[in-house]
Amino acid sequence: MKVMSKRCLQIITALLCVLLLAGCGAKAQSTRQNPLESPAGAKAERFDPPETARAAVEHPDITVSVRWAEEAEGQEAIRTLAAEYFTLMGTILAAPEASYESVCCSEEVLQELTLYGWMASTNLYPRISIQVTLSRPETYPDGMVRVTAGLKTALKSCRDISRTSFTSDANLESIDFSEEHRLTLSGAGENWTVAWDAFSSDFGRMESGYATNHRDDAFCAEPIRSYFSLRANALDGGYVAGNPEFCIGALRSDAFDFAQALLKDRPEILRVYRAESRAVNLGQFRRIDGDAATQVPVDECIRVEYLSENWMVECSIFVIPHTITTFPQADSDQDLVVGDLYKQFGHACSIVEYPEPLWSD
C-alpha cells in the first residue's frame, strides 16, 4: 500500500510538471507579438484594420495673402483673382479627395491643380499659409496678360492620415517651400480668369502639363489607365480579372511580381490598405513596327495607404517611368496593352507580346 502511494505521488508530480510546462509555453506564445496586432500598451480603438479610411481635414486653417511687388504696377482685379486662385490651391491641398468647380480658372488649370493636390497627399495639411508676391505683368496684343507669382508656402502637416483632431500643433511637422508660378490671364477689366499656370514643383513632384499636356487618344490612353489600375489592385488585394480585356496575361502576372518587389523593398509597409494609380505625364505617341503598334512613355504614380512600422496609417507615392506598347484589337475601338518596359524596386519588366503575327509569311 505504501509502495502504491509513493508511485501515485510520482505520477501526480509528473502530471503537474507537464501541465506547468504547457502553461508556460502558452503564456510565452500569447506574448509573442503579431506584426499586424497592436503593440503592447497601444490603444486598440485607434483604428480598425482594414477599414481605416483617410481622414478629411475639417475646417482647415487656410491663409492667403497677395500683394504686388513694389516695382510692379498691376490691377487690383488681378490681385483679387490671384487671391481667389491660390485660395483654391490651398483648399485642394487640404482636401485632395473632393470634387471641384471653379470660375477663376480654366478646366485644364483645374485638372493641374487637382493633380498637384493628389501628388502632395502623402500628408494631411490642417494649416496652410500662402504668401504671394505678383510681379512682371505683361500685356500681349491678343489681350492676354502674363504675371509672375512668387509663392512662399508654410504648411503644418501630419503623417498619420487617419488622424481627425488637430487642436494643437503637437505631432505636426512644418514644411516650408517657395515656388514660382507664371500665370496667363484671359479677360479684361474686372473679369479675369487663369487660362494657364506654368510651374515646376519639387513639393508636388510635377510640372504644369503633367495632367493635360498630351494627346489624349482614347484608343491608347484609356487602356493604359486601366492597366495601371490593375497594378494598383494587385498591390492592395482588389479585384484583378483573370483575363483582362485591356492587357495581355503576361502583364497581369507581372503586376503581382511588382507588388511583391515593392513590399520587399519597403519593409516599413506592414499592411496595404488602399492603392491608387494614375497615368501622368504622357509623352509623345509614336508608331512602331511598321505602324502596326503604338509606343508611349508615361509615368505611373501609385499612392499607397498602409499600416506603417510606426503603427500609424501613412501614405507614400511612388513614381515609375514606363514605356508602354499597345496594339489595335479587331473587335474594339481601344488598343490592347501588349508591352511594358520599366525597372523599379529591384524588379525589371521587359515584356512585348503581340497577340498575332505582325507580318504574314
C-alpha positions as CSV (number, residue, x, y, z in Angstrom):
1,M,0.0,0.0,0.0
2,K,2.9,2.3,0.9
3,V,4.5,1.4,-2.5
4,M,1.3,2.3,-4.3
5,S,1.1,5.6,-2.6
6,K,4.6,6.5,-3.5
7,R,4.0,5.6,-7.2
8,C,0.8,7.6,-7.2
9,L,2.7,10.6,-5.9
10,Q,5.3,10.2,-8.6
11,I,2.6,10.1,-11.3
12,I,0.8,13.1,-9.9
13,T,4.0,15.1,-9.7
14,A,4.9,14.3,-13.3
15,L,1.5,15.4,-14.5
16,L,1.8,18.6,-12.6
17,C,5.1,19.3,-14.3
18,V,3.7,18.6,-17.7
19,L,0.7,21.0,-17.0
20,L,3.1,23.7,-15.7
21,L,5.3,23.5,-18.7
22,A,2.3,23.6,-21.1
23,G,1.0,26.7,-19.3
24,C,4.4,28.4,-19.6
25,G,4.5,27.7,-23.3
26,A,1.0,29.0,-23.8
27,K,2.0,32.2,-21.9
28,A,5.1,32.7,-24.0
29,Q,3.2,32.2,-27.2
30,S,0.5,34.6,-26.1
31,T,3.1,37.4,-25.5
32,R,4.8,36.9,-28.9
33,Q,3.9,40.0,-31.0
34,N,1.9,39.6,-34.2
35,P,3.2,42.4,-36.5
36,L,-0.4,43.1,-37.5
37,E,-1.7,43.4,-34.0
38,S,-1.4,46.5,-31.7
39,P,1.8,46.7,-29.8
40,A,1.6,46.3,-26.0
41,G,0.1,49.4,-24.5
42,A,-1.3,50.7,-27.8
43,K,-4.9,51.8,-27.9
44,A,-6.9,49.2,-29.7
45,E,-9.6,51.7,-30.7
46,R,-7.1,53.8,-32.6
47,F,-8.3,52.2,-35.9
48,D,-10.0,49.1,-37.1
49,P,-8.0,47.5,-39.9
50,P,-8.6,47.1,-42.8
51,E,-11.5,49.6,-42.9
52,T,-9.3,52.6,-41.8
53,A,-10.1,55.5,-44.1
54,R,-8.2,58.6,-45.0
55,A,-9.4,61.3,-42.7
56,A,-10.8,64.5,-44.1
57,V,-9.4,67.7,-42.5
58,E,-12.5,69.5,-41.2
59,H,-12.3,73.3,-41.2
60,P,-8.7,73.7,-42.3
61,D,-6.9,77.0,-41.5
62,I,-6.1,78.4,-44.9
63,T,-4.5,81.9,-45.1
64,V,-3.6,83.5,-48.4
65,S,-2.2,87.0,-48.8
66,V,-1.4,88.5,-52.2
67,R,0.4,91.8,-52.9
68,W,2.0,93.5,-55.9
69,A,5.8,93.9,-55.7
70,E,6.9,97.5,-55.0
71,E,8.3,97.9,-58.5
72,A,5.2,96.4,-60.2
73,E,2.1,98.3,-61.2
74,G,-0.8,96.0,-61.5
75,Q,-4.6,96.0,-61.4
76,E,-6.5,95.3,-58.2
77,A,-8.8,93.0,-60.1
78,I,-5.8,90.8,-61.0
79,R,-4.6,90.8,-57.4
80,T,-8.1,89.7,-56.3
81,L,-8.1,86.9,-58.9
82,A,-4.8,85.7,-57.7
83,A,-6.1,85.6,-54.1
84,E,-9.1,83.5,-55.3
85,Y,-6.9,81.2,-57.4
86,F,-4.3,80.4,-54.7
87,T,-7.0,80.0,-52.1
88,L,-8.4,77.3,-54.4
89,M,-4.9,75.7,-54.5
90,G,-4.8,75.7,-50.6
91,T,-8.3,74.2,-50.4
92,I,-7.3,71.4,-52.8
93,L,-4.1,70.7,-50.7
94,A,-6.3,70.4,-47.6
95,A,-9.0,68.2,-49.3
96,P,-7.5,66.5,-52.4
97,E,-10.3,63.9,-52.5
98,A,-13.1,66.4,-53.1
99,S,-14.5,67.4,-56.4
100,Y,-14.1,71.0,-57.6
101,E,-15.5,73.5,-59.9
102,S,-14.1,77.0,-60.4
103,V,-14.9,80.2,-62.3
104,C,-11.4,81.6,-61.5
105,C,-9.5,79.3,-63.8
106,S,-9.9,77.1,-66.9
107,E,-10.8,73.4,-66.8
108,E,-7.3,72.5,-67.8
109,V,-5.8,74.5,-65.0
110,L,-8.2,73.0,-62.5
111,Q,-7.1,69.5,-63.6
112,E,-3.5,70.5,-63.0
113,L,-4.3,71.8,-59.5
114,T,-6.2,68.7,-58.7
115,L,-3.2,66.5,-59.7
116,Y,-1.0,68.8,-57.7
117,G,-3.1,68.2,-54.6
118,W,-3.2,64.5,-55.2
119,M,0.6,64.3,-55.7
120,A,1.1,66.1,-52.3
121,S,-1.5,64.0,-50.5
122,T,1.1,61.9,-48.6
123,N,0.3,64.0,-45.5
124,L,-2.7,65.9,-44.1
125,Y,-2.4,69.7,-44.0
126,P,-4.7,71.3,-41.3
127,R,-2.9,74.6,-41.5
128,I,-1.8,76.3,-44.8
129,S,-0.3,79.7,-45.3
130,I,0.5,81.0,-48.8
131,Q,2.1,84.4,-49.3
132,V,2.0,85.6,-52.9
133,T,4.0,88.4,-54.5
134,L,2.9,89.4,-58.0
135,S,5.5,90.9,-60.4
136,R,6.4,91.4,-64.1
137,P,2.9,92.0,-65.6
138,E,3.0,91.9,-69.4
139,T,0.1,92.6,-71.7
140,Y,0.1,91.0,-75.1
141,P,-1.6,92.1,-78.4
142,D,-4.3,89.4,-78.0
143,G,-5.3,90.9,-74.7
144,M,-3.7,88.2,-72.6
145,V,-1.8,89.2,-69.5
146,R,1.1,87.2,-68.0
147,V,2.2,87.8,-64.5
148,T,4.7,86.1,-62.2
149,A,3.5,84.9,-58.8
150,G,6.2,84.1,-56.3
151,L,4.9,81.8,-53.5
152,K,6.2,81.3,-50.0
153,T,4.2,78.4,-48.6
154,A,4.2,77.3,-44.9
155,L,2.4,74.1,-44.0
156,K,1.6,72.3,-40.8
157,S,1.4,68.6,-41.8
158,C,0.6,65.3,-40.2
159,R,1.9,62.0,-41.4
160,D,-0.9,60.0,-39.8
161,I,-3.6,60.3,-42.5
162,S,-6.2,58.7,-40.2
163,R,-5.9,61.5,-37.6
164,T,-9.0,63.6,-37.2
165,S,-8.2,66.1,-34.4
166,F,-5.7,68.9,-34.8
167,T,-6.5,71.1,-31.8
168,S,-2.8,71.8,-31.3
169,D,0.5,71.7,-33.2
170,A,1.6,68.6,-31.3
171,N,3.0,65.9,-33.6
172,L,2.6,68.3,-36.6
173,E,5.6,68.8,-38.8
174,S,6.5,72.1,-40.6
175,I,7.0,72.2,-44.3
176,D,8.2,75.5,-45.9
177,F,9.0,76.0,-49.5
178,S,9.0,78.5,-52.3
179,E,7.6,78.2,-55.9
180,E,7.2,80.5,-58.9
181,H,4.1,80.3,-61.0
182,R,3.8,82.1,-64.3
183,L,0.1,82.9,-64.8
184,T,-1.5,83.6,-68.1
185,L,-4.8,85.5,-67.7
186,S,-7.6,86.0,-70.1
187,G,-10.4,88.6,-69.8
188,A,-10.4,92.3,-69.3
189,G,-11.4,94.9,-66.8
190,E,-12.8,93.3,-63.7
191,N,-13.3,89.9,-65.2
192,W,-10.1,87.8,-65.4
193,T,-9.5,84.1,-65.5
194,V,-6.4,82.0,-65.1
195,A,-6.1,80.4,-68.5
196,W,-2.8,78.6,-67.7
197,D,-0.3,78.2,-64.8
198,A,3.2,77.4,-65.8
199,F,5.2,76.0,-62.8
200,S,7.6,73.3,-61.7
201,S,7.2,72.0,-58.2
202,D,9.6,69.9,-56.1
203,F,7.0,69.8,-53.4
204,G,4.3,68.3,-55.7
205,R,6.9,66.4,-57.8
206,M,5.3,67.6,-61.0
207,E,5.3,70.3,-63.6
208,S,2.5,72.0,-65.3
209,G,1.2,69.9,-68.1
210,Y,1.5,66.6,-66.3
211,A,-2.3,66.3,-66.2
212,T,-3.3,67.8,-69.5
213,N,-0.4,68.4,-71.9
214,H,-0.6,65.3,-74.0
215,R,-2.6,63.9,-76.9
216,D,-5.5,62.2,-75.2
217,D,-6.0,59.5,-77.8
218,A,-8.6,57.3,-76.0
219,F,-7.7,54.3,-78.1
220,C,-4.3,54.2,-76.3
221,A,-4.6,56.3,-73.1
222,E,-7.7,54.5,-71.7
223,P,-6.2,51.0,-71.8
224,I,-3.0,52.4,-70.1
225,R,-5.1,53.8,-67.3
226,S,-7.0,50.5,-66.9
227,Y,-3.7,48.6,-66.9
228,F,-2.3,50.9,-64.1
229,S,-5.5,50.4,-62.1
230,L,-5.0,46.6,-62.4
231,R,-1.4,47.1,-61.0
232,A,-2.8,49.0,-58.0
233,N,-5.4,46.3,-57.3
234,A,-2.7,43.7,-57.3
235,L,-1.0,45.7,-54.6
236,D,-3.9,46.3,-52.3
237,G,-5.8,43.0,-52.8
238,G,-8.5,44.4,-55.1
239,Y,-10.2,42.6,-57.9
240,V,-7.9,41.6,-60.7
241,A,-9.7,40.0,-63.7
242,G,-8.3,36.6,-64.7
243,N,-8.4,37.6,-68.4
244,P,-8.4,41.4,-68.6
245,E,-9.7,43.0,-71.8
246,F,-7.1,45.8,-71.9
247,C,-3.7,44.0,-71.4
248,I,-2.1,40.6,-72.1
249,G,-1.8,37.9,-69.4
250,A,1.9,38.3,-69.0
251,L,1.5,41.9,-67.8
252,R,-1.2,40.7,-65.4
253,S,1.3,38.3,-63.9
254,D,4.0,40.9,-63.8
255,A,1.7,43.2,-61.7
256,F,1.8,40.7,-58.9
257,D,5.6,40.3,-59.2
258,F,5.9,44.1,-59.0
259,A,3.7,44.2,-55.9
260,Q,5.9,41.7,-54.1
261,A,9.0,43.6,-55.1
262,L,7.7,46.9,-53.8
263,L,6.7,45.4,-50.4
264,K,10.0,43.6,-50.1
265,D,11.9,46.9,-50.9
266,R,9.8,48.9,-48.4
267,P,9.7,46.8,-45.1
268,E,8.1,49.8,-43.3
269,I,4.8,48.8,-45.0
270,L,3.2,46.3,-42.7
271,R,-0.2,46.1,-44.5
272,V,-1.5,47.8,-47.5
273,Y,-5.0,49.3,-47.1
274,R,-5.5,51.0,-50.4
275,A,-3.5,51.7,-53.6
276,E,-4.5,54.0,-56.4
277,S,-2.6,54.5,-59.6
278,R,-2.7,57.4,-62.1
279,A,-1.1,57.8,-65.5
280,V,0.5,61.2,-65.8
281,N,3.0,63.0,-68.0
282,L,2.0,61.0,-71.1
283,G,4.7,61.6,-73.7
284,Q,4.5,61.7,-77.5
285,F,2.8,58.8,-79.1
286,R,4.8,57.1,-81.8
287,R,4.1,54.3,-84.3
288,I,6.5,51.3,-84.3
289,D,6.9,48.1,-86.2
290,G,5.6,49.4,-89.5
291,D,2.9,51.5,-87.9
292,A,1.3,48.3,-86.5
293,A,1.7,49.3,-82.8
294,T,1.9,52.4,-80.7
295,Q,4.5,53.2,-78.1
296,V,4.3,55.9,-75.5
297,P,6.4,57.0,-72.5
298,V,4.3,57.6,-69.4
299,D,4.7,57.9,-65.6
300,E,2.8,55.7,-63.3
301,C,2.1,57.3,-59.9
302,I,1.0,54.8,-57.2
303,R,-0.4,56.2,-54.0
304,V,-0.2,53.6,-51.2
305,E,-2.0,54.0,-47.9
306,Y,-0.7,51.5,-45.3
307,L,-0.1,50.5,-41.8
308,S,3.4,51.6,-41.0
309,E,6.1,50.3,-38.6
310,N,5.3,53.4,-36.6
311,W,1.8,52.0,-36.1
312,M,0.2,54.8,-38.0
313,V,-1.8,54.9,-41.2
314,E,0.7,56.5,-43.6
315,C,0.8,57.3,-47.3
316,S,3.5,57.2,-49.9
317,I,3.5,58.0,-53.6
318,F,5.9,56.1,-55.9
319,V,6.6,57.4,-59.4
320,I,7.6,54.7,-62.0
321,P,8.6,55.7,-65.6
322,H,7.2,53.3,-68.2
323,T,7.4,52.7,-71.9
324,I,4.1,51.2,-72.9
325,T,3.3,49.4,-76.2
326,T,-0.3,49.0,-77.4
327,F,-1.7,47.1,-80.3
328,P,-5.1,47.5,-82.0
329,Q,-7.9,45.0,-81.4
330,A,-10.2,43.9,-84.3
331,D,-13.3,43.9,-82.2
332,S,-12.7,47.0,-80.2
333,D,-12.0,50.7,-80.7
334,Q,-9.4,50.6,-78.0
335,D,-5.9,49.1,-78.1
336,L,-4.6,46.2,-76.1
337,V,-1.6,46.9,-73.8
338,V,0.9,44.3,-75.2
339,G,4.2,45.6,-73.8
340,D,5.8,47.4,-70.9
341,L,9.4,48.4,-70.1
342,Y,10.3,49.6,-66.7
343,K,12.6,49.0,-63.7
344,Q,11.9,49.8,-60.1
345,F,12.4,48.3,-56.6
346,G,14.9,45.7,-58.0
347,H,12.2,44.4,-60.4
348,A,12.6,44.7,-64.1
349,C,9.9,44.2,-66.7
350,S,10.7,43.9,-70.4
351,I,7.6,42.3,-72.0
352,V,6.3,42.7,-75.5
353,E,3.9,40.0,-76.8
354,Y,1.8,40.7,-79.9
355,P,-1.5,38.7,-80.0
356,E,-1.0,38.0,-83.7
357,P,1.9,38.0,-86.1
358,L,2.7,41.5,-87.5
359,W,3.5,40.2,-90.9
360,S,2.3,37.1,-92.7
361,D,4.8,34.6,-94.1
